[in-house]
Amino acid sequence: MVAHQPARLDDTPLPGARVLVVEARYYEELADELLRGVREAVERAGASLDVLTVSGALEIPAALAIALDAAQARGRPYDAAVALGCVIRGDTGHYDIVAGESARALMDLSVERRLPFGNGILTVNTEEQAWTRARVTELNKGGGAAEAALAVLRIKRRLQETN
């Protein structure tokens, strides 16, 4: 019996690619670690990175849309985007609103604009879970979000080249 091998993702370098990160810094130290993962992934790809900071996850979609429009107007559009942040469940329903509405708005933007996108907004029950997901030495969800956006960018470029 042959063991199933997962498909290897394309890791073609992306020199000249511009990646926008919009990060919520409500949890400062977690935000630093998530961004560290993104920086490493973008650097490995040979792309460049711009970072915008907002206070919380609900502000990320609006800031992303504004930044995308501004970059397009300047003739320097972004090739991909990554959202970073953390929402930790509390005693009220606020968690559900923040987690659900930010994710919905971000996916709407990504699909509407055909923008390769990585969602690195952690939605967890505890701070301990958040750290496990954020640490680059553990689950590295910041790096994973960047890698997801870069993988879709590679697909987009490959399909555009064949047309």
C-alpha positions in Angstrom: 0.0 0.0 0.0 1.3 3.4 -0.9 0.9 6.2 1.6 -0.9 9.3 0.3 1.5 12.2 -0.2 0.1 15.7 0.1 0.5 17.8 -3.0 3.4 20.2 -2.9 2.5 23.8 -3.3 4.2 25.9 -5.9 6.9 28.0 -4.2 8.0 30.0 -7.3 9.6 33.2 -6.2 7.5 36.3 -6.6 9.9 39.2 -7.0 8.1 42.5 -7.5 4.9 41.3 -5.9 3.4 43.8 -3.4 1.7 42.4 -0.3 -0.5 44.5 2.0 -0.9 43.5 5.6 -3.6 45.1 7.7 -3.1 44.2 11.3 -5.3 44.7 14.4 -3.1 45.4 17.4 -5.6 44.9 20.1 -3.3 42.2 21.5 0.1 43.8 20.9 2.4 40.8 21.6 0.3 38.4 19.6 0.2 40.9 16.7 4.0 41.1 16.7 4.3 37.3 16.5 1.7 37.0 13.7 3.5 39.7 11.8 6.8 38.0 12.3 5.4 34.9 10.5 4.1 37.0 7.6 7.4 38.8 7.2 9.3 35.5 7.0 6.9 34.0 4.4 6.9 37.2 2.2 10.7 37.5 2.4 11.1 33.8 1.3 8.9 34.6 -1.7 11.0 37.6 -2.6 8.0 39.9 -2.4 7.6 43.3 -0.6 5.4 44.1 2.3 3.5 47.2 3.5 1.8 47.1 6.9 -1.2 49.2 8.0 -2.3 49.1 11.6 -5.8 49.4 13.0 -7.1 48.9 16.6 -9.4 45.9 16.2 -10.5 43.2 13.8 -13.7 45.0 12.8 -11.7 47.8 11.3 -9.6 45.6 9.1 -12.0 45.3 6.1 -12.6 49.0 5.7 -8.9 49.8 6.1 -8.1 47.1 3.5 -10.6 48.5 1.0 -9.4 52.1 1.5 -5.7 51.0 1.0 -6.5 48.9 -2.1 -8.3 51.9 -3.7 -5.5 54.3 -2.8 -2.8 52.0 -4.2 -4.8 51.5 -7.4 -5.3 55.2 -7.8 -1.5 55.7 -7.5 -0.9 53.1 -10.2 0.8 50.8 -7.7 -1.8 48.1 -6.9 -1.3 45.4 -4.3 -0.9 41.8 -5.6 -2.1 40.1 -2.4 -3.3 41.0 1.1 -3.2 39.5 4.6 -5.3 40.3 7.6 -3.9 39.8 11.1 -5.5 40.0 14.4 -6.9 38.0 17.3 -10.4 37.7 18.7 -10.6 35.9 22.1 -14.1 34.6 23.2 -15.4 36.5 26.2 -18.6 36.4 28.3 -20.8 38.2 25.7 -21.8 37.7 22.1 -19.4 40.3 20.9 -17.0 37.6 19.9 -19.4 36.1 17.4 -20.1 39.5 15.8 -16.4 40.5 15.5 -15.2 37.1 14.2 -18.1 36.5 11.8 -18.5 40.0 10.4 -14.8 40.6 9.9 -14.4 37.2 8.1 -17.4 37.8 5.9 -16.4 41.3 4.9 -12.8 40.2 4.1 -14.0 37.2 2.0 -16.4 39.5 0.1 -13.5 41.9 -0.7 -11.2 39.1 -1.8 -13.7 37.6 -4.2 -15.1 40.9 -5.5 -11.7 42.2 -6.3 -10.1 38.9 -7.3 -7.5 39.6 -4.6 -5.3 36.7 -3.3 -6.0 36.9 0.4 -4.9 35.2 3.6 -6.9 35.5 6.8 -4.7 35.5 9.8 -7.3 36.7 12.3 -7.2 34.1 15.1 -10.6 33.3 16.6 -10.0 31.4 19.8 -11.4 30.6 23.2 -8.3 31.5 25.3 -5.1 33.4 25.1 -3.1 30.2 25.4 -4.8 28.9 22.2 -3.9 32.2 20.5 -0.2 31.9 21.4 -0.1 28.3 20.1 -1.5 29.5 16.8 0.6 32.7 16.6 4.1 31.4 17.5 6.2 30.9 14.5 7.7 27.9 16.3 4.3 26.3 16.7 1.3 26.7 14.3 2.6 30.0 12.7 -0.9 31.1 11.5 0.5 34.5 10.4 3.0 32.8 8.1 0.3 30.4 7.0 -2.0 33.2 6.0 0.8 34.9 4.0 1.6 31.5 2.3 -2.1 31.1 1.4 -2.3 34.5 -0.2 1.0 33.9 -2.1 -0.2 30.5 -3.3 -3.3 32.0 -4.8 -1.2 34.8 -6.3 1.0 32.2 -8.0 -2.2 30.6 -9.4 -3.5 33.9 -10.6 -0.2 34.8 -12.4 0.1 31.4 -14.0 -3.5 31.6 -15.3 -2.9 35.1 -16.6 0.2 34.0 -18.4 -1.7 31.3 -20.3 -4.3 33.7 -21.7 
